[in-house]
Amino acid sequence: MNIRFEQVSKQFSNHMAISDLNFTIQDGEFVCLLGPSGCGKTTTLMMLAGLYQPTKGNIYFGDQVINHLEPKDRNIGMVFQSYALYPHMTVRDNIAFPLKQQKVPKKIRYGRAEKTARLVRLENYLDRKPSQLSGGQQQRVALARALVKEPNLLLLDEPMSNLDARLKIEMRDELRQLQKQLKITTIMVTHDQEEAMAMADRIAILDRGEIQQFDTPEQLFAYPKNVFVARFLGNPPMNFLDAEIIHELDGMIVHGEGYHFYLQKQLHIPNKTKITLGIRPHDLQVVSERRGIFSAVVTNIEHLGREKLLSATMGEQPIRFFVSNDQKIKYGDRIYLSPNLEAIHIFSKETGENLLWSREVSYEQVEGKTGLI
Amino acid sequence: MDIGSNVTPAPKMKSPTLLRKSHRKIIISYIILTFLSLPLFFMYLWLFLSSISSEMVAGIIPKQITFENWRFLWENVEVGSRQLPSIWLATWNTLLLAGGLTIIEVIISVMAGYALSRMEFPGRTFFLRSVILLHAFPSVALLIAVFYVLDTLGLIDTLWGVMLVKAALQIPMSTYIIKGFFDDVPWDVEWSALIDGCNRIKAWYQVVIPLVKPGIAAISIFSFLAGWSEFLLLYTFIFDDQNITLATYLQKIIGDFQMVDYGLLTAAGLFYMLPVIFFFIFTQKSLMQMNMGGNKRV
């Protein structure tokens, strides 16, 4: 079942939670809605669940507009952040509850509940009450309850946020496998970028009620559409430096405080455009003074096991990068860095759009008359 | 106090000094509490003793044990020249009143409490505030007005009339209490029920109501006890001896104060109180769960 948002907006009494959302989710896809808190991702999920109704626009399940369809008629399963188990029922009754509402005879519904419980390895806990289970087990109950009626759509609202780190990684795998095995279209809300990158086929990054970019994890990481996406994805985050583009006879120069280098690509942007230069920590290398583009003073060293994460300052601006363990660098050393010029990102200072990513775009649009798509 | 033992890293045994100190605290509180509860205890003791003795020495020591005072259990007593109706009729009427009151009150306040806690409707805040105001309103001030209303409705001198009036006076408070319980039920659980295929009403009684059971227990107990101990409304609105309850029965024993039979009065009083005491002992756990923090979303 395809899911399509068409110009969907949601207004709460005092603010606009979602504005003009447009996207399509393919059948069987695992999509993450990722964004900081208050970005509208949970609102989007609630509209899919039918707990909120869009103020404007249409949501389609397949060809059918479902804006005003009751949650119970949507054939969806949902796992809440708090799991929302029914504390007065046993695990068996919890899982069988959706079937009971469909008036499935007792014997059949308990049979199906047990089968689903086996799927999430809960078969030994069927007679317990939710309060007698660990957090991970409770989450599995919630998952089984969502899956038991074989929904067309599975909604997950930050399902892992209450689990400890190790269990989280385990559950990620499990959930992902289960989803592929059952081929259920799944939409997960999360604020944890790692989780989203690990699990999703595609990620929609939301900010202030708008989709910033909707793409595969690889694409998002390699070609962030704007500063927000670039900043949000990647850990440690991308380094951002203020600079300016200067046109020269033999090419374009990126000119910043205490550094400059030739740009390898040709950009259609005016002379002296203010830009934000983005470089991922992995794309910086410590080099000799002669070959260095940035000069910085080391302010902190973190040992991560396989490598070291260094923080340094260039004048006022902080910059972070990785070095291998055998490089002897001390606190306070002056070092010289060279970026991988293939992997740098150039964002418009004014609009935050990635200028390399949309390099086909003409001058006028970059200047913000129409804005980017 | 031995401070050293407090900071030693080995926690294998609690310092005996500390232990003894906490013990001492408990003992002192028990002594104070015992001392303060003694008058109450003697009150009950006196009530019991005087109900089974014909005369008391020094006001508290029974001289002779007798069951004469309990004669109301097997015969209709006479006070002055009047014969009182059977105590069993009064007991039955009291049960009827308290039970009916409980049923009316619980049904209405559970529904009202849910609406106030969970639904958006114009005037909700105003309604909630006026509920508190209604509770604080002195019901005595309403007696005469209510008399006219009951009279017009033909409910004067009936237990039904008193039941309705009492329910009206009680519902604000129990609504407020049960609203607090509904406030504590997470939205997620209710939403979850909606997604799992319930409509709002089904979700309400299959998922939400079971979660506020302690609250329902609490308001049931409260309203039952309130009905059991009601006196003023009965005294004002009921004249027929057929509608006598235990409270008015006691009042009739006192009669005109000239020649009160204290033995009979204490025995009947004890009879009236016993169910309440047992009830309280068995239900105090539910009462203690009560959450008076019903002031969310005011």
Interface residues (C-beta under 8 A of the other chain):
Chain A: A49 G50 L51 E70 P71 K72 R74 I76 G77 M78 F80 Q81 S82 Y83 A84 L85 Y86 P87 H88 F97 P98 Q101 Q102 R145 K149
Chain B: P186 D188 V189 W191 S192 A193 L194 I195 D196 G197 C198 N199 K202 V207 P210 L211 K213
